[in-house]
């Protein structure tokens, strides 16, 4: 299960907010064009002045671009990161806003990792053109978490790192085995981009054995990685409206910001 539609991204911890950027910035809605000519929606939040932090490309869950991810892009600004959140479904569902009634699964099943990576490339280009960002990281959730991991197999994207929240590692756990559906566990041997992967220990679709196998595969290829599983936390624990898992959410936020700091310093985790 992905986020509730009214879920809220956590605020950046007060001690992590850059005072000069504390006011944040409202995201600008954009229409970007992928390599195949497809137009797709995005939301860009930019810092008011040049910053050293990497630009963050946010890959949503199966429902595409909705308020949670636009808010999250705006949160990153206060921590010194330009950020852009993208929608996956320009090819099949057009540019309209995604709401709680969006029937996402037929569109999700028509996406492919190569299409998503082409859209990531367009988002990266937009960040490079419109902001001071010179390094770039993907950050994905659920379906987007799997896509973020797979982006680490594509050196042509020019990414310095990839972060995933509860990205399913083996889609067969959910009865999904379509040829184009992202399966990071199968592709782990080809990942070369440094990885931060965060999981809920009580997520039935990402059991401990899959997490362990993913970590072992990355270790076997020498790919830098940090993998964290939060005992008792469910899928989609990164939500400030959920008091029950606030500790896991806060710790994960800190790890993301620390990891991005490593990218800025030129030494991802």
NORCORZI-V687017 format. One record per residue. N is the residue number from 1. PHI is phi in degrees with one decimal (none if undefined). Layout:
# NORCORZI-V687017
n = [N;N]
phi = [PHI;PHI]
This chain:
# NORCORZI-V687017
n = [1;2;3;4;5;6;7;8;9;10;11;12;13;14;15;16;17;18;19;20;21;22;23;24;25;26;27;28;29;30;31;32;33;34;35;36;37;38;39;40;41;42;43;44;45;46;47;48;49;50;51;52;53;54;55;56;57;58;59;60;61;62;63;64;65;66;67;68;69;70;71;72;73;74;75;76;77;78;79;80;81;82;83;84;85;86;87;88;89;90;91;92;93;94;95;96;97;98;99;100;101;102;103;104;105;106;107;108;109;110;111;112;113;114;115;116;117;118;119;120;121;122;123;124;125;126;127;128;129;130;131;132;133;134;135;136;137;138;139;140;141;142;143;144;145;146;147;148;149;150;151;152;153;154;155;156;157;158;159;160;161;162;163;164;165;166;167;168;169;170;171;172;173;174;175;176;177;178;179;180;181;182;183;184;185;186;187;188;189;190;191;192;193;194;195;196;197;198;199;200;201;202;203;204;205;206;207;208;209;210;211;212;213;214;215;216;217;218;219;220;221;222;223;224;225;226;227;228;229;230;231;232;233;234;235;236;237;238;239;240;241;242;243;244;245;246;247;248;249;250;251;252;253;254;255;256;257;258;259;260;261;262;263;264;265;266;267;268;269]
phi = [none;-84.2;-56.3;-61.7;-62.4;-96.1;-63.0;-130.3;-70.6;-62.4;-72.6;-64.3;-52.8;-54.6;-72.1;-98.2;-74.8;-78.5;-51.5;-71.0;-116.6;-59.8;-73.3;69.1;-156.6;-73.5;-71.1;-98.0;-80.3;-125.0;-116.2;-106.0;-120.7;-81.5;-62.3;-89.0;90.3;-69.0;-90.9;-143.4;-85.8;-150.0;-131.9;-111.4;-116.5;-120.7;-72.3;-73.5;-145.6;-60.1;-132.9;-89.4;-67.8;-65.3;-73.2;-109.9;-102.4;-92.6;-110.2;-69.9;-75.9;-62.4;-87.4;77.3;-79.9;-139.9;-56.0;-52.8;-78.7;-67.3;-61.0;-63.1;-57.7;-66.8;-62.0;-61.7;-58.7;-66.6;-97.3;91.1;-131.9;-66.6;-146.8;-136.1;-107.7;-118.8;-106.1;-90.8;-110.8;-60.8;-70.4;-119.9;-126.0;74.7;-104.4;-66.5;-65.0;-92.8;-117.8;-68.2;-95.9;-63.8;-86.1;-77.5;-63.3;-57.9;-75.9;-57.7;-70.5;-96.6;-81.3;-133.3;-56.1;-66.2;-65.3;-60.0;-68.2;-65.3;-68.8;-59.5;-60.2;-66.7;-67.1;-61.3;-62.0;-65.4;-60.9;-63.9;-76.3;-101.0;-135.0;-88.2;-64.6;-123.6;-125.9;-143.6;-135.1;-91.9;-136.9;-123.4;-127.3;58.8;-52.3;-69.2;-65.3;-62.7;-65.0;-64.4;-59.5;-66.4;-59.9;-69.4;-89.0;-110.1;-64.9;-69.0;-77.9;67.4;-90.0;-92.1;-168.4;-138.4;-119.9;-136.0;-104.3;38.9;-77.9;-58.0;-89.6;-132.1;-63.8;-64.3;-62.7;-105.5;73.9;-111.5;-139.0;-67.2;-55.4;-92.4;-76.6;-63.9;-137.7;-58.8;-63.3;-71.7;-97.0;-58.2;-64.8;-101.1;-77.4;-121.6;-77.1;-52.5;-123.1;-118.3;-126.7;-122.1;-133.0;-89.5;-66.2;-104.9;-83.3;-68.2;-87.7;-132.4;-70.2;-55.2;-66.2;-70.2;-62.0;-63.7;-67.2;-64.5;-62.1;-64.3;-65.3;-66.9;-63.1;-64.4;-95.7;77.0;-74.6;-58.5;-158.1;-132.7;-124.1;-128.2;-122.5;-97.0;-55.9;81.3;-81.2;-88.9;-58.0;61.7;-77.6;-82.4;-158.5;-72.6;-81.9;-105.2;-69.7;-62.9;-116.8;-62.6;-65.4;-64.2;-61.7;-65.5;-65.0;-62.8;-59.8;-61.3;-66.7;-61.4;-67.2;-63.0;-63.0;-64.2;-63.0;-66.4;-63.5;-61.6;-82.5;86.6;-138.8;-55.8;-55.8]
